[in-house]
Every structure is written in structure tokens, then in C-alpha cells.
């Protein structure tokens, strides 16, 4: 089958296009009117040349029963080559004609069927078919914040309640009513502080002269000696008022006193030993002040 050699040929639109011997390329050039010599063959010249070559080939073939068929085939092949040379696609047996690619004003990208960066996951169809995001996490966040608030509140309130219970039970389990009972309870508390802190002034202020005489602590020297031994032998001493009973000219304050003893009958203990004592203080008014005038040991 004859083919057209590579070269610049008129594309039929006033420009020259490069034929590479098999197909048209995208290289286009403007014809130079000043160039002398033979002009480039037109589409008609190429078709005529191909037909002439095809006719010569038919004449050169010996006549035989199949000569007509071969001539027709050669003619058809020549027409195909001419159409290809002119840039017209040859339609397939049952399809659409294939045209040569047109020359774009700008280079095409390397992304077939689209353009660089095209987002395929857009459009109404994708939006309609995307799974809905669950908002259940909002509920969990709210519940988490609520539970955290409960924990924080409990961490603050519970210690305060325990502190209040200890305070109410440690200093006074029975509440005084009236100024006289308050003064009587204050005298008992001052007396216990005098023993724990070895404070002779507090001891004198919280007791009557008869009380000091009866118990043998008339002056500070005797008191401070025994008070020092007491403070060194007991720790964590707590006085709890359990009862207040007002009588004629006196008020009886009952207490439960606890502490950890550091010494026993045989000397110092390896571990502190919890102790508990109960006393009844008789408090009377003397010189406008309420002072301790008697002490009963309820542990006997």
C-alpha cells in the first residue's frame, strides 16, 4: 500500500501541518509566500497521486479471475491512505469517525478525562449519599461535664461536712443555753487547756481557791510539775462536753475526754495507747466569774 512521505502539507485551512508518514501531528506552520520552488501538494494533489499509483499497480498485475477483487481492494486502500493524509479519520465498521486531535491554544494537562485537582467527591449525589455524622458525642460531653461537677462538689462538700461534725463533737457535744452555761463551759475548756499547755495562769483563772486547796495545787510550782508530766505523757487530747445541767447556784458540766497515752505502768509504750476518761465539773459563780469548784471522776 502506497503512503505519503513525511513533510509539510496544506491542511486545507490556509496553514501547513506536519505529516509524519503515518498521521497528522499537532505541528502547524504558516506558509511562506516568498519561498520559491515547488509548492507543497494540496489535498487534491495527494488524492490524485494516490489514485494514479493505485491505477498503475492495477495495470501491472496480470489478469486473472481475482484481478477485479484485488483492484477494488487496492482502490479502497488508496482512498484510506488519502483520507488519512488529509487528516480525516476513517470511520470504523460500526462506529463514529475518529478525528485527529485539534491543536489547543495552551498545553493540555496530563490528567485524562478531567483537569488537575478535580474533586470527584462533590455534587448533589455525593451530598445526598454521604452518611450522616452522629451527634451522640454531644450527649456524652454533657454527661461527662455533669458527672465531673458532681465529683468536684462531693470533693468539696464532704470534707466540709466531716470537719463540721468533728468541730461540733470535739469541743461540745451538748450546746449551752444562756450566758451562764456558756461561761461554765468556757471555764472547763480553759482548765483543760491549762493542763495541756502547762499554763498556770489559765489554771488559776478557771478554778476556785477551795478547789486548788482540795486538790493540792495552791501555787504554780506544784501545778506546773504535774502538768508537765501530763503533757509529756498524753497526745491528741480532746475534750467533748456531753451534758450540761444547771442547778441552784451551780452548773454541772459532764465531759468525755480522750487521748493517746505514751506511758504505761511499766514505762514508755512502743505504740501510743488510746485512753478515755469521763469527768463531771461543778462550776460556780465567784466574784462575777464562773469557776470550777469541784471535780468528780466518773471512771471509778
Secondary structure, DSSP 4 states (H G I P E B T S, - for coil): ---PPSEEEE-SSSSEEEE-SSSEEEEEE---TT--SSPPP-HHHHHHHHHHHHHHHHHHSPP-TTHHHHHHHHHHHHHHHHHHHTTPPPPPTTSPPPPPPPPPSSPPPS-TTS-TT--SS-SHHHHHHSPPPP-HHHHHHHHHHHHHHHHHHHHHHHHHHHHHHHHHHHH-SS---SHHHHHHHHHHHHHHHHHHHT-HHHHHHHB-HHHHHHHT--SHHHHHHHHHHHHHHEEEEEEEEEEEEE-SSEEEEEEEEEEEEEEETTEEEEEEEEEEEEEEEEEEEETTEEEEEEEEETT-
